[in-house]
Amino acid sequence: MATENPSADLAIRRKRLTFRSWHRGFKENDLLLGSFADTHIAQMDEGQLDRYEALLEQPDADIFAWMTGAEAVPAAFDHDVMKLLKDFKFFAQTPWRT
């Protein structure tokens, strides 16, 4: 679905990846990956988007274990995007929090 406007294609890709991040089917990953995407995806270059997209292809349980440090990150996914993800701090938006 390539268009004559590469920046439009990139914007569509970012929207799709953000949607996929928020709709994983594993609530913890929805919150972590969705918030991460909202925070970082707009600044990612195409290579980082490629790496993030490949990461989203992995099972939720594996991604969660890697993010939390419960399991070692495989070499194929031990890259700059995973470091950003592991360093990401999620804070729930609650009415009593200031």
C-alpha positions as CSV (number, residue, x, y, z in Angstrom):
1,M,0.0,0.0,0.0
2,A,2.8,2.4,-0.9
3,T,1.8,5.9,-1.8
4,E,3.7,8.7,-3.4
5,N,4.1,10.3,0.0
6,P,6.6,8.4,2.2
7,S,5.9,10.5,5.3
8,A,2.2,9.6,5.0
9,D,3.2,5.9,4.8
10,L,5.4,6.3,7.9
11,A,2.6,8.0,9.8
12,I,0.2,5.1,8.9
13,R,2.8,2.6,10.0
14,R,3.2,4.4,13.3
15,K,-0.5,4.4,13.9
16,R,-0.8,0.7,13.1
17,L,2.1,-0.1,15.5
18,T,0.5,2.0,18.2
19,F,-2.8,0.2,17.7
20,R,-1.1,-3.2,17.9
21,S,0.7,-2.1,21.0
22,W,-2.6,-1.2,22.8
23,H,-4.4,-4.3,21.6
24,R,-2.2,-7.3,22.6
25,G,-4.8,-9.3,24.5
26,F,-2.6,-9.4,27.6
27,K,-3.7,-6.5,29.7
28,E,-0.3,-5.9,31.3
29,N,1.3,-5.7,27.8
30,D,-1.5,-3.5,26.5
31,L,-0.7,-1.0,29.2
32,L,3.1,-1.2,29.0
33,L,3.5,-1.4,25.2
34,G,0.6,1.0,24.5
35,S,2.0,3.7,26.8
36,F,5.5,3.0,25.4
37,A,4.3,3.5,21.9
38,D,2.4,6.7,22.8
39,T,5.6,8.0,24.3
40,H,8.3,6.8,21.8
41,I,7.0,5.7,18.5
42,A,6.8,9.2,16.9
43,Q,10.5,9.7,17.4
44,M,11.5,6.2,16.1
45,D,13.3,6.0,12.7
46,E,12.4,3.3,10.2
47,G,15.1,0.9,11.5
48,Q,13.7,1.3,15.0
49,L,10.2,0.8,13.7
50,D,11.3,-2.4,12.0
51,R,12.9,-3.7,15.3
52,Y,9.8,-2.7,17.3
53,E,7.5,-4.4,14.8
54,A,9.5,-7.6,15.0
55,L,9.3,-7.5,18.7
56,L,5.5,-7.2,18.5
57,E,5.5,-10.5,16.6
58,Q,6.7,-12.3,19.7
59,P,4.4,-14.0,22.2
60,D,3.1,-11.7,25.0
61,A,4.5,-13.8,27.7
62,D,8.0,-13.6,26.3
63,I,7.8,-9.8,25.8
64,F,6.6,-9.3,29.3
65,A,9.3,-11.6,30.7
66,W,12.0,-9.6,28.8
67,M,10.6,-6.2,29.8
68,T,10.5,-7.1,33.5
69,G,13.8,-8.9,33.5
70,A,12.3,-12.2,34.5
71,E,14.1,-13.7,31.5
72,A,17.2,-12.7,29.5
73,V,16.5,-11.0,26.3
74,P,17.5,-13.1,23.3
75,A,20.3,-11.7,21.2
76,A,18.0,-11.0,18.2
77,F,16.0,-8.7,20.4
78,D,18.7,-7.2,22.5
79,H,18.8,-3.8,20.8
80,D,18.2,-0.1,21.2
81,V,14.4,-0.5,21.1
82,M,14.4,-3.2,23.8
83,K,16.6,-1.0,26.0
84,L,14.1,1.9,25.6
85,L,11.3,-0.5,26.5
86,K,13.1,-1.9,29.5
87,D,13.9,1.7,30.7
88,F,10.4,2.9,30.1
89,K,8.5,3.8,33.3
90,F,4.8,3.3,33.2
91,F,2.6,5.4,35.5
92,A,-1.1,4.8,35.6
93,Q,-3.3,7.8,35.2
94,T,-5.4,7.8,38.3
95,P,-7.7,10.5,39.6
96,W,-6.0,10.7,43.0
97,R,-2.5,11.1,41.5
98,T,-1.0,14.5,41.0
